[in-house]
Amino acid sequence: MSYESTANLKIVQGLYAAFAGRDLETIRAAIHPEFVMRQSDLLPWGGRRRGPDGFLAFLGTLLSHVDPALDVEALYDAGDHIVQFGYSHGTVIAHGTPFRVPEVHVWQLRDGLITSYQVYVDVPAVLAALTDGNSTP
């Protein structure tokens, strides 16, 4: 494992810690100006976002719908990419429905900053929770 790759893993771990603490300034500082993210358009917070402001807008929309936490099961160091497998869990703000869904995050880094973020989540389970359905496996 190269030094840069190890550093990338630590950056992503730090980003997850910042998200857990809702530390938006630390999150903003980790995002490259040319950052691009993508999540399914089927979700209210989904779509394509660009730059630090776009990522913070994504987080704002996400947090207006759900109060989430992450259980990181595994982080895979793939050089300039870090892949995370885990579960997103929490409650839907509108009606308190709990949810727990599997998800995968793919991060890409360059020069110590995050340049892209792809989110893959069990969309039908999230949509069921948002509509007061049952999404707990």
Accessible surface in RSA format (square Angstrom, percent):
REM  Atomic radii and reference values for relative SASA: ProtOr
REM  Chains: A
REM  Algorithm: Lee & Richards
REM  Probe-radius: 1.40
REM  Slices: 20
REM RES _ NUM      All-atoms   Total-Side   Main-Chain    Non-polar    All polar
REM                ABS   REL    ABS   REL    ABS   REL    ABS   REL    ABS   REL
RES MET A   1   169.93  88.0  80.53  53.3  89.40 212.9  90.11  76.6  79.82 105.7
RES SER A   2    67.50  57.0  52.36  69.9  15.14  34.9  53.56 114.1  13.94  19.5
RES TYR A   3   187.85  87.7 173.70  98.8  14.15  36.8 135.35 101.7  52.49  64.7
RES GLU A   4   100.84  57.9  97.57  73.8   3.27   7.8  39.59  76.6  61.25  50.0
RES SER A   5    10.03   8.5   9.17  12.2   0.86   2.0   7.49  15.9   2.54   3.6
RES THR A   6    42.13  30.0  42.13  42.7   0.00   0.0  34.49  46.3   7.65  11.6
RES ALA A   7    27.28  25.1  23.10  35.6   4.18   9.5  26.76  37.7   0.51   1.4
RES ASN A   8     2.88   2.0   2.88   2.8   0.00   0.0   0.00   0.0   2.88   2.8
RES LEU A   9    33.48  18.6  33.48  24.0   0.00   0.0  33.48  23.5   0.00   0.0
RES LYS A  10   135.33  66.0 126.98  77.9   8.34  19.9  76.25  68.6  59.08  62.9
RES ILE A  11    45.35  25.8  36.28  27.0   9.08  21.9  43.00  31.0   2.35   6.4
RES VAL A  12     0.00   0.0   0.00   0.0   0.00   0.0   0.00   0.0   0.00   0.0
RES GLN A  13    84.86  47.5  77.04  56.3   7.82  18.6  26.64  56.7  58.22  44.2
RES GLY A  14    35.49  43.8   0.00   N/A  35.49  43.8  32.21  88.4   3.29   7.4
RES LEU A  15     7.84   4.4   5.34   3.8   2.50   6.3   6.51   4.6   1.33   3.6
RES TYR A  16    26.21  12.2  21.51  12.2   4.69  12.2  22.09  16.6   4.12   5.1
RES ALA A  17    68.13  62.6  50.96  78.6  17.17  39.1  59.03  83.1   9.10  24.1
RES ALA A  18     8.32   7.6   1.34   2.1   6.98  15.9   7.76  10.9   0.56   1.5
RES PHE A  19    23.67  11.8  23.67  14.7   0.00   0.0  23.67  14.4   0.00   0.0
RES ALA A  20    79.20  72.8  50.84  78.4  28.36  64.5  55.94  78.8  23.26  61.6
RES GLY A  21    57.79  71.3   0.00   N/A  57.79  71.3  33.65  92.4  24.14  54.1
RES ARG A  22    81.85  34.4  65.53  33.4  16.32  38.9  47.80  65.3  34.04  20.6
RES ASP A  23    60.47  42.4  53.29  53.0   7.18  17.0  22.61  53.2  37.85  37.7
RES LEU A  24    78.37  43.6  75.02  53.7   3.35   8.4  75.02  52.7   3.35   9.0
RES GLU A  25   125.16  71.9 119.86  90.7   5.30  12.6  63.03 121.9  62.14  50.7
RES THR A  26    65.08  46.3  59.05  59.9   6.03  14.4  43.34  58.2  21.74  32.9
RES ILE A  27     1.35   0.8   1.35   1.0   0.00   0.0   1.35   1.0   0.00   0.0
RES ARG A  28    87.23  36.6  84.11  42.9   3.12   7.4  34.23  46.8  53.00  32.1
RES ALA A  29    75.18  69.1  49.29  76.1  25.89  58.9  60.92  85.8  14.26  37.8
RES ALA A  30    17.70  16.3  12.81  19.8   4.90  11.1  17.64  24.8   0.07   0.2
RES ILE A  31     7.06   4.0   0.42   0.3   6.64  16.0   0.42   0.3   6.64  18.0
RES HIS A  32    23.31  12.7  23.31  16.2   0.00   0.0   7.68   7.9  15.63  18.2
RES PRO A  33    98.83  72.0  80.43  73.3  18.40  66.9  81.04  66.9  17.79 110.6
RES GLU A  34   120.43  69.1 103.79  78.5  16.64  39.6  45.55  88.1  74.88  61.1
RES PHE A  35     0.78   0.4   0.00   0.0   0.78   2.0   0.00   0.0   0.78   2.2
RES VAL A  36    25.72  16.9  25.72  23.3   0.00   0.0  25.72  22.4   0.00   0.0
RES MET A  37     0.49   0.3   0.49   0.3   0.00   0.0   0.49   0.4   0.00   0.0
RES ARG A  38    81.49  34.2  80.66  41.1   0.83   2.0  22.00  30.1  59.50  36.1
RES GLN A  39     9.03   5.1   7.12   5.2   1.92   4.6   2.25   4.8   6.78   5.1
RES SER A  40    34.30  29.0  21.30  28.4  13.00  29.9  24.71  52.6   9.59  13.4
RES ASP A  41   100.24  70.2  73.72  73.4  26.52  62.7  33.77  79.5  66.47  66.3
RES LEU A  42   127.32  70.9 109.11  78.1  18.21  45.8 112.41  78.9  14.91  40.1
RES LEU A  43     4.95   2.8   0.00   0.0   4.95  12.4   0.43   0.3   4.51  12.1
RES PRO A  44    63.87  46.6  29.63  27.0  34.24 124.5  44.09  36.4  19.78 123.0
RES TRP A  45    10.64   4.3  10.08   4.9   0.56   1.3   7.87   4.2   2.77   4.5
RES GLY A  46    13.50  16.6   0.00   N/A  13.50  16.6   0.36   1.0  13.13  29.4
RES GLY A  47     9.83  12.1   0.00   N/A   9.83  12.1   9.33  25.6   0.50   1.1
RES ARG A  48   138.83  58.3 111.87  57.0  26.96  64.2  45.18  61.8  93.65  56.8
RES ARG A  49    47.89  20.1  44.60  22.7   3.29   7.8  17.78  24.3  30.11  18.3
RES ARG A  50   148.40  62.3 133.75  68.2  14.65  34.9  61.93  84.6  86.47  52.4
RES GLY A  51    10.31  12.7   0.00   N/A  10.31  12.7   9.66  26.5   0.65   1.4
RES PRO A  52    29.68  21.6  29.62  27.0   0.06   0.2  29.62  24.5   0.06   0.4
RES ASP A  53    97.94  68.6  91.90  91.5   6.04  14.3  38.43  90.4  59.52  59.4
RES GLY A  54    13.01  16.0   0.00   N/A  13.01  16.0  11.76  32.3   1.25   2.8
RES PHE A  55     6.76   3.4   6.76   4.2   0.00   0.0   6.76   4.1   0.00   0.0
RES LEU A  56    29.77  16.6  22.22  15.9   7.54  19.0  22.64  15.9   7.13  19.2
RES ALA A  57    50.40  46.3  36.94  57.0  13.46  30.6  48.22  67.9   2.19   5.8
RES PHE A  58     8.22   4.1   8.22   5.1   0.00   0.0   8.22   5.0   0.00   0.0
RES LEU A  59     7.21   4.0   7.21   5.2   0.00   0.0   7.21   5.1   0.00   0.0
RES GLY A  60    41.72  51.4   0.00   N/A  41.72  51.4  34.20  93.8   7.52  16.8
RES THR A  61    42.83  30.5  37.68  38.2   5.15  12.3  19.97  26.8  22.86  34.6
RES LEU A  62    22.18  12.4  22.18  15.9   0.00   0.0  22.18  15.6   0.00   0.0
RES LEU A  63    46.56  25.9  36.50  26.1  10.06  25.3  36.94  25.9   9.62  25.9
RES SER A  64    71.69  60.6  44.68  59.6  27.01  62.2  46.37  98.7  25.32  35.5
RES HIS A  65    62.39  34.1  58.44  40.6   3.95  10.1  39.99  41.2  22.39  26.1
RES VAL A  66     5.16   3.4   5.04   4.6   0.12   0.3   5.04   4.4   0.12   0.3
RES ASP A  67    82.05  57.5  76.08  75.7   5.96  14.1  14.05  33.1  68.00  67.8
RES PRO A  68     9.19   6.7   5.18   4.7   4.01  14.6   5.78   4.8   3.41  21.2
RES ALA A  69    43.03  39.6  39.62  61.1   3.41   7.7  43.03  60.6   0.00   0.0
RES LEU A  70    47.52  26.5  21.15  15.1  26.38  66.3  21.15  14.9  26.38  71.0
RES ASP A  71    55.04  38.6  50.25  50.0   4.78  11.3  15.60  36.7  39.44  39.3
RES VAL A  72    61.96  40.8  30.16  27.3  31.81  76.6  30.16  26.2  31.81  86.3
RES GLU A  73   100.27  57.6  66.46  50.3  33.81  80.5  11.23  21.7  89.04  72.7
RES ALA A  74    27.36  25.2  19.86  30.6   7.50  17.1  27.36  38.5   0.00   0.0
RES LEU A  75    45.30  25.2  17.31  12.4  27.99  70.4  17.31  12.2  27.99  75.3
RES TYR A  76   124.58  58.2 121.78  69.3   2.80   7.3  90.37  67.9  34.21  42.2
RES ASP A  77    43.16  30.2   9.94   9.9  33.22  78.5   9.62  22.6  33.54  33.5
RES ALA A  78    60.14  55.3  35.13  54.2  25.01  56.9  47.03  66.2  13.11  34.7
RES GLY A  79    32.10  39.6   0.00   N/A  32.10  39.6  27.77  76.2   4.34   9.7
RES ASP A  80    65.01  45.5  58.59  58.3   6.43  15.2  19.85  46.7  45.16  45.0
RES HIS A  81    59.32  32.4  59.32  41.2   0.00   0.0  34.35  35.4  24.97  29.1
RES ILE A  82     0.00   0.0   0.00   0.0   0.00   0.0   0.00   0.0   0.00   0.0
RES VAL A  83    39.50  26.0  39.50  35.8   0.00   0.0  39.50  34.3   0.00   0.0
RES GLN A  84     0.00   0.0   0.00   0.0   0.00   0.0   0.00   0.0   0.00   0.0
RES PHE A  85    71.57  35.8  71.57  44.3   0.00   0.0  71.57  43.4   0.00   0.0
RES GLY A  86     0.00   0.0   0.00   N/A   0.00   0.0   0.00   0.0   0.00   0.0
RES TYR A  87    46.97  21.9  46.97  26.7   0.00   0.0   9.67   7.3  37.30  46.0
RES SER A  88    17.57  14.8  17.57  23.4   0.00   0.0   7.47  15.9  10.10  14.1
RES HIS A  89    55.50  30.3  55.50  38.6   0.00   0.0  37.71  38.9  17.80  20.7
RES GLY A  90    18.33  22.6   0.00   N/A  18.33  22.6  14.51  39.8   3.82   8.6
RES THR A  91    56.18  40.0  56.02  56.8   0.17   0.4  40.13  53.9  16.05  24.3
RES VAL A  92     3.31   2.2   3.14   2.8   0.17   0.4   3.14   2.7   0.17   0.5
RES ILE A  93    96.83  55.1  71.84  53.5  24.99  60.2  77.51  55.8  19.32  52.4
RES ALA A  94    91.42  84.1  48.86  75.4  42.56  96.8  59.48  83.8  31.95  84.6
RES HIS A  95    76.08  41.6  39.16  27.2  36.92  94.4  51.09  52.7  24.99  29.1
RES GLY A  96    43.76  54.0   0.00   N/A  43.76  54.0  27.71  76.0  16.05  35.9
RES THR A  97    13.64   9.7   9.66   9.8   3.98   9.5  12.05  16.2   1.60   2.4
RES PRO A  98    84.18  61.4  82.31  75.0   1.87   6.8  82.31  68.0   1.87  11.6
RES PHE A  99    14.47   7.2  10.13   6.3   4.34  11.3  10.97   6.7   3.50  10.0
RES ARG A 100    84.23  35.4  84.01  42.8   0.22   0.5  31.47  43.0  52.76  32.0
RES VAL A 101     0.98   0.6   0.98   0.9   0.00   0.0   0.98   0.9   0.00   0.0
RES PRO A 102    47.29  34.5  45.90  41.8   1.39   5.0  46.01  38.0   1.28   8.0
RES GLU A 103     5.41   3.1   2.28   1.7   3.12   7.4   5.17  10.0   0.24   0.2
RES VAL A 104    47.80  31.5  47.80  43.3   0.00   0.0  47.80  41.5   0.00   0.0
RES HIS A 105     9.38   5.1   9.38   6.5   0.00   0.0   3.39   3.5   5.99   7.0
RES VAL A 106    34.78  22.9  34.26  31.0   0.52   1.2  34.26  29.8   0.52   1.4
RES TRP A 107     4.97   2.0   4.97   2.4   0.00   0.0   4.97   2.6   0.00   0.0
RES GLN A 108    56.16  31.4  56.01  40.9   0.15   0.4   1.82   3.9  54.34  41.2
RES LEU A 109     2.65   1.5   0.02   0.0   2.63   6.6   0.06   0.0   2.59   7.0
RES ARG A 110   107.89  45.3 105.88  54.0   2.01   4.8  54.36  74.3  53.52  32.4
RES ASP A 111   120.77  84.6  86.67  86.3  34.10  80.6  38.61  90.9  82.16  81.9
RES GLY A 112    37.00  45.6   0.00   N/A  37.00  45.6  21.18  58.1  15.82  35.4
RES LEU A 113    52.34  29.2  52.34  37.4   0.00   0.0  52.34  36.8   0.00   0.0
RES ILE A 114     0.00   0.0   0.00   0.0   0.00   0.0   0.00   0.0   0.00   0.0
RES THR A 115    13.49   9.6  10.90  11.1   2.59   6.2   8.15  10.9   5.35   8.1
RES SER A 116    23.11  19.5  23.11  30.8   0.00   0.0  15.47  33.0   7.63  10.7
RES TYR A 117    12.66   5.9  12.66   7.2   0.00   0.0   0.46   0.3  12.20  15.0
RES GLN A 118    53.33  29.8  53.33  39.0   0.00   0.0  18.79  40.0  34.54  26.2
RES VAL A 119    13.34   8.8   6.78   6.1   6.56  15.8   6.78   5.9   6.56  17.8
RES TYR A 120   122.56  57.2 116.88  66.5   5.68  14.8  92.82  69.7  29.74  36.7
RES VAL A 121    28.99  19.1   9.23   8.4  19.76  47.6  12.87  11.2  16.11  43.7
RES ASP A 122    57.45  40.2  45.94  45.7  11.51  27.2  16.99  40.0  40.46  40.3
RES VAL A 123    21.62  14.2  20.52  18.6   1.10   2.7  20.52  17.8   1.10   3.0
RES PRO A 124   100.35  73.1  91.08  83.0   9.26  33.7  95.39  78.8   4.95  30.8
RES ALA A 125    16.56  15.2  10.90  16.8   5.65  12.9  16.04  22.6   0.51   1.4
RES VAL A 126     9.36   6.2   9.36   8.5   0.00   0.0   9.36   8.1   0.00   0.0
RES LEU A 127    60.75  33.8  60.30  43.1   0.45   1.1  60.53  42.5   0.22   0.6
RES ALA A 128    32.11  29.5  24.48  37.8   7.63  17.4  30.97  43.6   1.14   3.0
RES ALA A 129     1.50   1.4   1.50   2.3   0.00   0.0   1.50   2.1   0.00   0.0
RES LEU A 130    32.19  17.9  16.82  12.0  15.36  38.6  16.82  11.8  15.36  41.3
RES THR A 131   109.68  78.0  81.25  82.4  28.43  67.7  75.54 101.5  34.14  51.6
RES ASP A 132    93.45  65.5  70.59  70.3  22.86  54.0  14.89  35.0  78.56  78.3
RES GLY A 133    28.63  35.3   0.00   N/A  28.63  35.3  24.98  68.5   3.65   8.2
RES ASN A 134   127.70  88.1  96.33  93.1  31.37  75.5  39.06  94.0  88.65  85.7
RES SER A 135    10.76   9.1   0.00   0.0  10.76  24.8   5.69  12.1   5.06   7.1
RES THR A 136    78.34  55.7  59.84  60.7  18.50  44.1  49.62  66.6  28.72  43.4
RES PRO A 137   117.53  85.7  49.26  44.9  68.27 248.2  90.15  74.4  27.38 170.1
END  Absolute sums over single chains surface
CHAIN  1 A     6781.7       5257.2       1524.5       4129.0       2652.6
END  Absolute sums over all chains
TOTAL          6781.7       5257.2       1524.5       4129.0       2652.6
